[in-house]
Amino acid sequence: MNRIPTYKKAAIALSTSEKIGQLFMPAAFINDSEEEIQKIESLIHEYGIGSVCFFHSRASAATNYEGKKEVIYNANSFKTLKQLIFRYQKASKYPLLIAIDAEWGLAMRVENTPQYPYAITLGAIQDNDLIFEVGKNIAKDCKAAGIHWNLAPCVDINNNADNPVIGYRSFGEDKLNVVKKSLAFVKGTASEGVLTSIKHFPGHGDTATDSHLGLPLIDKSKQELIENELFPFQKLIEEGVDSVMVGHLSVPALATGKKISSSISKEIIKDVLRKEMNYTGVVISDALNMHAVSKNYPIKGELEWLAFDAGNDVLCFAENVPEGIKSILKYASEKQIEESFERVWNLKEKAFQTVDPKSKTDLNLEFDAKLNRKLAEHSITLFKGTSEYLSEFRSRNFCTLTVKRSGIKTQNKDILASLKASKIEVQKEQDILILLTPPQVKPASDFGLLQEEIDFINELSQTKNVVLYVFGNPYVLNHFYIDAVKSIVLIYQNFKEFQEVATEHFLGTLIAKGKLPVSINQNRV
């Protein structure tokens, strides 16, 4: 295992420039070219970088992630990831902190690795010991790769059904449920010695703007924020957390009326987070390439300096490392640099006690399936109707309609032809079982559903006895006349284990234990 000197020794051994370099976390990409890999190695070696954050590819990261560029599938991503971590560690004078976004497992960034349910699914589970197990198992997978720091969980309270980027990544709309689930996830992760980061401070839940693309506005009073958005952060800070990630959000009530991004606001980080909420740990910025901030600061190094000066200790996805180091060296006080360096270095000391970058541990896919089965059993939710009605429904002749396809809309003619055929088929029966898998988990373009599909299901619901099983984001129900549907069961995911549990529930051999963690507006359609 890489050895790291104590903070006291490091404080003497590292130059001021090297200490600043420890505060930078540039992006690294699993599917980079050899030329790009060598550039990152040179960056690490030349500027004394302290950490890197891994993404799948340049086409899938941050501002490109909405499918604007082709994302190449790599069956050997996990092996490639481990090899790159080894190379980057070798290029570094001092051990690197390796980070990744693994909110629902390494699968968030890495193919052919364990994937656990989204946070909204976990939010439906009443047994929080299972959430602990999710955090624990994701941490084991991180350790197997040589990753020290999972930039999760989201503790955002999602109370906006149109939220384009949080939604399914939140444990729900109830602040107490969010706290309990987040704390269980953090403790489960910590049990394996892996670091976490609660995000996106001061709360990204109540907005319809994606901060990858623009600056969201949270226009609430400070008291409203304290009672809701800030509540989970405060509770988890009191329990002790490794780091807090600051989002790119405009929150005027916390910044004396200024419409400035929280990630570069001294008032929000130094006054609210540090002083009022008594947080003393590491503060990490959200990705600095995100358009909420990056498009406003074209001068290289300016954004990095503003983010550091505002109170961020770690500058995530910093794109202008040389210029950023130069700016901080020029404008920052020695005290500023030393305080951030101390926090970051102490975090590294903690991380390197448990995570071996040369780990030969394999991923336990078998256990992943067993845990997902338990999660499916405990999350399935009978949202509308009764077990008695479903039993009666099973005894009748019914037609099953499966609505499932990819999110690509290039086959509209085939889809419409299938719908026409389905209309003919279902006219024969009065009782219809619909299995709905929305093509997308995000709300954009009606979760990827065609208007013809929505209209067809609504038509059936008003003229037939419909039982609806939803294998996806429950917010999709806002697009349907759910008052007319006889029974609705939420499965949340379309994993094999969740499909099996749905079948058993319909057959009456399994009871739904979950509780919907968000509200559905029944009058919205």
Buried (B, 14 or more C-beta within 10 A) or exposed (E): EBEBBEBEEBBEEBEBBBBBBBBBBBBBBBBBEEEEBEEBBEBBBEBBBBBBBBBBBBBBBBBBBBEEEEBEEBEEBBBBBBBBBEBBBEBBEBBBBBBBBBBBBBBBBBBBBBBBBBBBBBBBBEBBEBBBBBBBBBBBBBBBBBBBBBBBBBBBBBBBBEBBBBBBBBBBBBBEBBBBBBBBBBBBBBBBBBBBBBBBBBBBBBBEBBBBBBBBBBEBEBEBBBEBBBBBBBBBBEEEBBBBBBBBBBBBBBBEEEEBBBBBBBBBBBBBBBEBBEBEBBBBBBBBBBBBBBEBBEEBBBBBBBBBBBBBBBBBBBBBBBBBBBBBBEEBEEEBBBEBBBBBBBBBBEBBEBBEBEBEEEBBEEEBEEBBBBBBBBBBBBBBBEEEBBEEBBEEEBBBBEBEBEBEEEEEEEBBEBBEEBEEEBEEBEBBBBBBBBBBBBBEEBBBBBEEBBEBBBBBBEEBBBBBBBBBBBBBBBBBBBEBBBBBBBBBBBBEBBBBBBEBBBEEEBEBBBBBBBBBEEEEE
